[in-house]
Amino acid sequence: MGQQMRHSVKTLLALLMVPLVLTGCVGTAEQGHKPSIVVTTNILADVVQNLAGGQAQVHSLMPANVDPHSFEISAQQAALLNDADLVVSNGLNLEEGLQRQLEAVDVAGGNHFVATDHLKVLKVSGSSDAQDPHFWTDPARMTQVVDALEENLAQLPGISSEQLNADTQAYRSELLGLEQQMADSFNQIPETSRALVTNHHVFGYLADRFGFRTIGAVIPSGTTLASPSAADLASLAEAIRSSKVPAIFVESAQPDKLARALADEARIDVDIVALYSESLTLPGEGADSYLEMMQVNTERITHALRN
């Protein structure tokens, strides 16, 4: 009888301990919770990862080597977007295929950070009203976005402001170094040779920061979804002949058929140079971070134009 009593007491104690153990598990889960940050472009996702990747789960909707103008998300990604603690987008209709989902986030009162809301926006070259979304080609403007983004990130639950500030300061230093590196490299190009012809208008902010002239674009638009007319190509061909530019810069992920056709139309010997302008690559492919992308582009532009 005594043995049965001791067994019953042990059983009772074990049952009483169950809620305590479960409570401890819940507490650990809550302490280990990281806010979910969903970023539309892989370029901005890389930046956010540098600022808060150690304290948050950073998800990029766009994979490597994609055109942000034409990208569309899956149902699973849409759910991830809706459940995010913070959504970070580029803005100015860069994510043309995501506008409906981003508008839904705003209607629902979601925490939505739009990068281009926090800098002085340029017009697309040659346009009277279209705004240029490609701000990241200027590292100084990226720094402005980082400054604004830090304030938003600091409000997320579970984010240490002290750690965030340290990580942000470190990344600001890298951006400052990048800007200086680009300036030093471009200074090797004679001022008369600082002229850009691209597949579409994507380097307006770089041109504005570092003193380049934008001669024109094969696709005279801020989006790759537009198409050039015969008159557009003829006009640009004449500009290339008169300015004697030695290279046409194209997006590495986009076919260069139009650029080569333009070179033939202009009847001049012109190089077709691939740049990483709107998307990062997979690791090992040449531009798997924002800093590396800008460094490679700088080297290629300098090499093509300084001779």
TAJO-V724111 format. One record per residue. N is the residue number from 0. RES is the residue in one letter. PHI is phi in whole degrees, 0 to 359 (* if undefined). Layout:
n & res & phi
N & RES & PHI
N & RES & PHI
This chain:
n & res & phi
0 & M & *
1 & G & 298
2 & Q & 294
3 & Q & 296
4 & M & 298
5 & R & 296
6 & H & 295
7 & S & 295
8 & V & 297
9 & K & 298
10 & T & 296
11 & L & 297
12 & L & 297
13 & A & 297
14 & L & 294
15 & L & 293
16 & M & 284
17 & V & 302
18 & P & 300
19 & L & 295
20 & V & 295
21 & L & 296
22 & T & 299
23 & G & 297
24 & C & 295
25 & V & 298
26 & G & 300
27 & T & 295
28 & A & 297
29 & E & 294
30 & Q & 294
31 & G & 271
32 & H & 294
33 & K & 246
34 & P & 297
35 & S & 263
36 & I & 245
37 & V & 253
38 & V & 242
39 & T & 290
40 & T & 261
41 & N & 287
42 & I & 294
43 & L & 292
44 & A & 298
45 & D & 296
46 & V & 295
47 & V & 299
48 & Q & 300
49 & N & 292
50 & L & 275
51 & A & 224
52 & G & 299
53 & G & 281
54 & Q & 240
55 & A & 218
56 & Q & 270
57 & V & 256
58 & H & 245
59 & S & 262
60 & L & 290
61 & M & 269
62 & P & 285
63 & A & 293
64 & N & 60
65 & V & 240
66 & D & 268
67 & P & 296
68 & H & 291
69 & S & 250
70 & F & 291
71 & E & 231
72 & I & 263
73 & S & 275
74 & A & 297
75 & Q & 294
76 & Q & 292
77 & A & 298
78 & A & 295
79 & L & 299
80 & L & 297
81 & N & 292
82 & D & 266
83 & A & 290
84 & D & 284
85 & L & 209
86 & V & 250
87 & V & 243
88 & S & 232
89 & N & 281
90 & G & 93
91 & L & 58
92 & N & 64
93 & L & 298
94 & E & 273
95 & E & 299
96 & G & 277
97 & L & 246
98 & Q & 301
99 & R & 297
100 & Q & 291
101 & L & 291
102 & E & 295
103 & A & 294
104 & V & 299
105 & D & 293
106 & V & 298
107 & A & 281
108 & G & 78
109 & G & 290
110 & N & 280
111 & H & 236
112 & F & 259
113 & V & 252
114 & A & 303
115 & T & 286
116 & D & 285
117 & H & 241
118 & L & 205
119 & K & 281
120 & V & 272
121 & L & 263
122 & K & 279
123 & V & 298
124 & S & 307
125 & G & 82
126 & S & 249
127 & S & 269
128 & D & 224
129 & A & 289
130 & Q & 267
131 & D & 272
132 & P & 272
133 & H & 272
134 & F & 296
135 & W & 294
136 & T & 288
137 & D & 245
138 & P & 296
139 & A & 292
140 & R & 288
141 & M & 298
142 & T & 297
143 & Q & 299
144 & V & 295
145 & V & 300
146 & D & 300
147 & A & 290
148 & L & 294
149 & E & 302
150 & E & 298
151 & N & 289
152 & L & 299
153 & A & 295
154 & Q & 274
155 & L & 286
156 & P & 296
157 & G & 90
158 & I & 265
159 & S & 279
160 & S & 298
161 & E & 295
162 & Q & 293
163 & L & 300
164 & N & 297
165 & A & 296
166 & D & 293
167 & T & 292
168 & Q & 299
169 & A & 297
170 & Y & 288
171 & R & 302
172 & S & 298
173 & E & 292
174 & L & 294
175 & L & 297
176 & G & 296
177 & L & 298
178 & E & 300
179 & Q & 292
180 & Q & 299
181 & M & 295
182 & A & 298
183 & D & 297
184 & S & 291
185 & F & 292
186 & N & 294
187 & Q & 283
188 & I & 270
189 & P & 304
190 & E & 303
191 & T & 290
192 & S & 260
193 & R & 277
194 & A & 228
195 & L & 240
196 & V & 238
197 & T & 233
198 & N & 288
199 & H & 209
200 & H & 286
201 & V & 237
202 & F & 248
203 & G & 298
204 & Y & 287
205 & L & 297
206 & A & 299
207 & D & 296
208 & R & 286
209 & F & 247
210 & G & 75
211 & F & 259
212 & R & 262
213 & T & 264
214 & I & 290
215 & G & 165
216 & A & 222
217 & V & 301
218 & I & 258
219 & P & 285
220 & S & 202
221 & G & 272
222 & T & 230
223 & T & 283
224 & L & 279
225 & A & 279
226 & S & 228
227 & P & 278
228 & S & 269
229 & A & 299
230 & A & 294
231 & D & 300
232 & L & 295
233 & A & 295
234 & S & 294
235 & L & 291
236 & A & 300
237 & E & 296
238 & A & 295
239 & I & 295
240 & R & 298
241 & S & 286
242 & S & 271
243 & K & 58
244 & V & 290
245 & P & 270
246 & A & 210
247 & I & 245
248 & F & 261
249 & V & 237
250 & E & 291
251 & S & 300
252 & A & 271
253 & Q & 251
254 & P & 299
255 & D & 258
256 & K & 302
257 & L & 295
258 & A & 296
259 & R & 291
260 & A & 297
261 & L & 295
262 & A & 300
263 & D & 293
264 & E & 297
265 & A & 285
266 & R & 56
267 & I & 226
268 & D & 275
269 & V & 229
270 & D & 279
271 & I & 256
272 & V & 247
273 & A & 276
274 & L & 237
275 & Y & 263
276 & S & 248
277 & E & 235
278 & S & 206
279 & L & 283
280 & T & 255
281 & L & 290
282 & P & 306
283 & G & 87
284 & E & 262
285 & G & 117
286 & A & 204
287 & D & 266
288 & S & 216
289 & Y & 300
290 & L & 298
291 & E & 294
292 & M & 303
293 & M & 291
294 & Q & 295
295 & V & 296
296 & N & 300
297 & T & 299
298 & E & 298
299 & R & 289
300 & I & 295
301 & T & 298
302 & H & 297
303 & A & 286
304 & L & 251
305 & R & 281
306 & N & 267
